[in-house]
Amino acid sequence: MLLAIFTRTGPHPSLEVEPIALGPFLAASLAIGAAAYVLAACGVPYAMAIAFLYALTALISYGPQKYVDAAISKFWPPEVVAQCAITAPMCLAICQAIRLMRPKNKATLS
């Protein structure tokens, strides 16, 4: 996205967005993604929470708010693919959180 602004590649992102505003956010997003990957590779239990945070940062660029954009007909394929790719880690993180919240030993009433 930042490179598209510098090269003035259309149709998006908008040229009204200052590159200085996108750079730190993209860097933070990539750092969160790298941290999620490394933590998952090491088997850290909370790695999926970091992956969920990474997916949320990706939704800022590829979220459903793009469907109301007038230029959606020019860039819909990458939007749909990105949203499908974002859905996978979010679903895995939610499933893992539900599994971790379940009690280990179910007490039975006698």
Contacts in CASP RR format, 6 or more apart in sequence:
PFRMAT RR
TARGET T0000
AUTHOR 0000-0000-0000
METHOD contacts of the structure
MODEL  1
MLLAIFTRTGPHPSLEVEPIALGPFLAASLAIGAAAYVLAACGVPYAMAI
AFLYALTALISYGPQKYVDAAISKFWPPEVVAQCAITAPMCLAICQAIRL
MRPKNKATLS
1 12 0 8 1.000
1 13 0 8 1.000
1 22 0 8 1.000
1 26 0 8 1.000
1 61 0 8 1.000
2 19 0 8 1.000
2 22 0 8 1.000
2 23 0 8 1.000
2 26 0 8 1.000
3 9 0 8 1.000
4 10 0 8 1.000
4 12 0 8 1.000
4 13 0 8 1.000
5 13 0 8 1.000
5 15 0 8 1.000
5 17 0 8 1.000
5 19 0 8 1.000
5 22 0 8 1.000
6 19 0 8 1.000
8 15 0 8 1.000
11 71 0 8 1.000
11 74 0 8 1.000
11 75 0 8 1.000
12 69 0 8 1.000
12 71 0 8 1.000
12 75 0 8 1.000
13 22 0 8 1.000
25 57 0 8 1.000
25 60 0 8 1.000
28 57 0 8 1.000
29 54 0 8 1.000
29 57 0 8 1.000
29 58 0 8 1.000
32 50 0 8 1.000
32 53 0 8 1.000
32 54 0 8 1.000
32 57 0 8 1.000
33 50 0 8 1.000
33 51 0 8 1.000
33 54 0 8 1.000
35 50 0 8 1.000
36 47 0 8 1.000
36 50 0 8 1.000
36 51 0 8 1.000
36 53 0 8 1.000
36 54 0 8 1.000
36 89 0 8 1.000
39 46 0 8 1.000
39 47 0 8 1.000
39 50 0 8 1.000
40 47 0 8 1.000
40 48 0 8 1.000
40 51 0 8 1.000
45 100 0 8 1.000
48 89 0 8 1.000
48 92 0 8 1.000
48 93 0 8 1.000
48 96 0 8 1.000
48 97 0 8 1.000
49 93 0 8 1.000
49 97 0 8 1.000
51 89 0 8 1.000
51 92 0 8 1.000
51 93 0 8 1.000
52 89 0 8 1.000
52 90 0 8 1.000
52 93 0 8 1.000
52 94 0 8 1.000
54 89 0 8 1.000
55 86 0 8 1.000
55 89 0 8 1.000
55 90 0 8 1.000
55 93 0 8 1.000
56 90 0 8 1.000
58 82 0 8 1.000
58 86 0 8 1.000
59 86 0 8 1.000
61 82 0 8 1.000
62 78 0 8 1.000
62 79 0 8 1.000
62 82 0 8 1.000
62 83 0 8 1.000
62 86 0 8 1.000
63 79 0 8 1.000
63 82 0 8 1.000
63 83 0 8 1.000
63 86 0 8 1.000
64 83 0 8 1.000
66 72 0 8 1.000
66 75 0 8 1.000
66 79 0 8 1.000
67 79 0 8 1.000
72 79 0 8 1.000
END
